[in-house]
Structures are given as structure tokens and as C-alpha cells.
Amino acid sequence: MLKDQLRDELVRQAQTGLPVTYKELARRLALSPPGTMHRVTEALEQLIEEDIAAGRPLLSAVAVSRVRPGIPGRGFFLEVRRAGLFSGELTGPEAFAFHTRELQRALGFYGRSISPEVADAVGVGEA
């Protein structure tokens, strides 16, 4: 299943301490058009549901948009809002802070603290 392959790829990516773009994930998973990004985002939303149900950090936070550098797309925030984890605006400081916390939690849980480069880029100290 795509979501299982995506989870494996995100765990490997989390172990590097760096986020990865949706486009790069699609490339690594050898997905081809049409609907490539839609399939990736649907699978990411499924992972959010699984992580919430299991009480794990949101591994999907490791995936970020190329259009919104360093932060996931709107679908991530809509999904966590629907799940009751986030109630802020989909863009701006609240979204950025929520994502930063979840990214730190996911990177720490799956094997590595946030990298110094990411910490500098998002304006937080090392986790």
C-alpha cells in the first residue's frame, strides 16, 4: 500500500533530521502522473489518522510543501484541525508553530533530533 511505503520513506527521512518535499517523496516512491501529489497527500492524511489513533507524533510533519517552503500544505492543517489537534489559521505564526512542534516531535521519536540547519531555519533551539 502507498501509505505503508510512504511511512517507511518518512521514517528514513526523519532519521536524517531533515524534512522532505512532497515532490521528492513522489519521486522516491516512483509515482507518475496524473494525480501524483494528490496520492501523496491522501496517503499523508491517512498517516495522520493512524498516528493520532496510536498516540504517536505526526510523521507527516516531515513532509513539506515546495510552494510553502518549510511547512506542509493546507491539507495537513485541515486534517489536524478536523482531528481537533489544531484550531489556528492555516497560514501564519500559529500554523508555523504547530508544525515546528510536530516536526521536532516526529524527528525525535523516529530517531534523531531536529538538525541544526532546520533549527536555525525555523528559529528554534536544538530539540
C-alpha positions in Angstrom: 0.0 0.0 0.0 1.2 3.5 -0.8 0.7 4.8 2.8 2.9 2.0 4.1 5.7 2.7 1.6 5.3 6.4 2.4 5.6 5.7 6.2 8.8 3.8 5.6 10.2 6.6 3.5 9.3 9.2 6.0 10.9 7.2 8.9 14.1 7.0 6.8 13.9 10.7 6.2 13.2 11.6 9.8 16.4 9.7 10.8 18.3 12.3 8.7 16.9 15.1 10.9 15.6 17.0 7.9 12.2 17.5 6.2 11.5 16.4 2.6 9.2 17.9 0.0 6.1 16.1 -1.4 7.7 16.2 -4.8 10.8 14.4 -3.6 8.6 11.8 -1.8 6.7 11.2 -5.0 10.0 10.7 -6.9 11.4 8.3 -4.3 8.1 6.3 -4.4 8.3 6.2 -8.2 4.9 7.7 -8.6 3.9 9.1 -12.0 1.2 11.5 -13.2 -1.6 12.0 -13.2 -2.6 12.8 -9.6 0.8 12.3 -8.1 0.6 15.0 -5.5 -3.0 14.0 -4.7 -2.0 10.4 -4.0 0.9 11.6 -1.8 -1.3 14.0 0.2 -4.1 11.4 0.6 -1.5 8.9 2.0 -0.1 11.6 4.3 -3.6 12.2 5.7 -4.0 8.5 6.3 -0.8 8.5 8.2 -2.0 11.4 10.3 -5.1 9.4 11.3 -3.0 6.4 12.1 -0.5 8.4 14.2 -3.3 10.1 16.2 -5.0 6.8 16.8 -1.7 5.2 18.0 -0.7 8.3 20.1 2.5 8.8 18.1 4.0 12.1 16.8 2.7 13.1 13.4 5.2 11.6 11.0 3.5 13.5 8.2 5.1 16.7 9.6 8.4 15.6 8.0 6.8 16.2 4.6 6.7 19.8 3.5 5.5 21.8 0.5 7.8 23.3 -2.1 5.2 26.0 -2.6 5.1 26.9 1.1 8.8 26.3 2.0 9.5 24.5 5.2 5.8 24.0 6.1 3.2 21.4 5.0 0.4 22.3 2.6 -3.1 23.3 3.7 -4.3 19.6 3.7 -2.0 18.9 6.7 -3.5 21.7 8.7 -7.1 20.9 7.6 -6.6 17.3 8.7 -5.1 18.1 12.1 -7.9 20.7 12.6 -10.5 18.1 11.8 -8.9 15.8 14.3 -9.0 18.5 17.0 -5.3 19.0 17.3 -5.1 22.4 15.8 -7.5 25.3 15.8 -5.5 28.2 14.4 -5.3 29.8 11.0 -4.0 27.6 8.2 -1.2 30.0 7.5 0.9 32.3 9.6 2.5 32.1 13.0 0.1 29.6 14.6 0.5 27.1 11.8 4.2 27.6 11.7 4.5 27.0 15.5 2.3 23.9 15.4 4.3 22.4 12.5 7.6 23.2 14.2 6.5 21.4 17.4 5.2 18.4 15.4 8.3 18.2 13.3 10.5 18.2 16.4 8.4 15.5 18.0 8.5 13.3 14.9 12.2 13.7 14.3 12.9 12.9 17.9 10.6 10.0 18.0 11.9 8.4 14.9 15.5 8.5 15.8 17.0 12.0 15.6 16.7 15.5 16.9 16.0 18.3 14.6 19.1 19.2 12.6 20.9 22.4 13.4 20.2 23.7 9.9 16.4 23.1 10.4 16.5 24.6 13.9 18.2 27.7 12.5 15.7 27.9 9.6 12.6 27.6 11.8 14.1 29.7 14.6 14.2 27.2 17.5 16.9 25.8 19.6 18.0 22.2 19.1 15.5 19.7 20.4 
